[in-house]
């Protein structure tokens, strides 16, 4: 039960809850376990993030819409990204984010 999971996280003293769950359509706040659980978390000083949904990109496809939840989403772009990661050993590695054909994504360490 999602409500039990929120309550367990609250009692564990977490600082952030990242909820990667959602419904196929938006629901009323008082009927939605994610909205209710997130409200309890916010009341206890915990930040809550949730995925906006997987049905888009169409109008009305974001499902975690409670105003106390940070709803997050993703999109695709036609660019690649490279960056360096500094390890504790002071070694630096380059990580490259790139797109394959048909939108498949992958990481590659160079």
N, C-alpha and C positions, 0 to 999 in steps of 0.2 A: 504494500500500500504506500502510495506516494506521501501521504500525510505522516505516516510513521517514519519514513525516511527523512523528511524535513525535521521532525521532532528529534530524531536521533542525532542529526547534524547539529541542531541547536544545543542539545544537551552535551554534545562533545566539545562545544566551544569553538566551532570553526569560524573563520572570518568571512569566507566567501562560499556560496553554493553555486555551482555551475550545473544547471539542470538541462540536459540535452534530451528533453522529452517534450511532447506536444500532442495536440489533437489534430484531426483532419480538418476541423473547422473551429473557429473561435467559440468559446462557451461563456455563459454568464459567470462572473467572478465568484458568486456564492455557490455555484455548482461545480467549480473547477478545483480539483485537489491541488494543482500546481499553484494557482492564484492564492488559495487559502494558506497553503504551506509557506509560500513565499511571503505572504503578509505577516505570518507569525515570525518568520526569520527576520524580516525588516524591523518588526517591533522589538526584536532582540539585538539590533545593531549589526545584522549580517547582510552583506550585499548579495543579491541574487541576480544571476544572469540566466537567460534561457534562449534556446534557439527559436528564431522567428517562425520556422516551419520549412517544409520541404516541397510545398506544392507550387511555388511561384515560378516564374515571375508574372503573376497576374494580380489585379486589384483584389483585395480582400483575402489574400492567402496567408497573411501573418496570423498565427494562432495564439501565441503567448503575448497578449496585449494589455495585461494589467499594468496600470501606470507605475506601480512600485517595483516592477521587474525591468532590468535592462535587457530588452529583446535584441538579439544580435542576428545578423544575417551574413551571407557571403554572396559573391558573384564571380563571374569570370571576366578576365581581361586578356588582351593579346600581348602581354609582356612577360618577360622572364626576370627573375630577381636573383642577385648574388649578394652574399653577405659573409662576414667573417665572425667566427665564434672563438672567444678566448677561453681556453681551458684553464683549470687551476694550476696546471703544470707550466703555464705561460706559453703553451703551444697554441698557435692560431691555425684554424682550419677554415677553408672556404666552403660554404654550403650554397648550392645553386638550386633554385626552384624553377622548374621548367615544365612546359606543356608538351605532351606527346600529341600525335594525331588523335582525332575524335575526342578532344577535351580531357583525356586521361592525364593526371598530374603525378609528379614524383619529385622526391628530393634526391640530390646527388652530391656527394662529398667530393671535392676536387683536391 
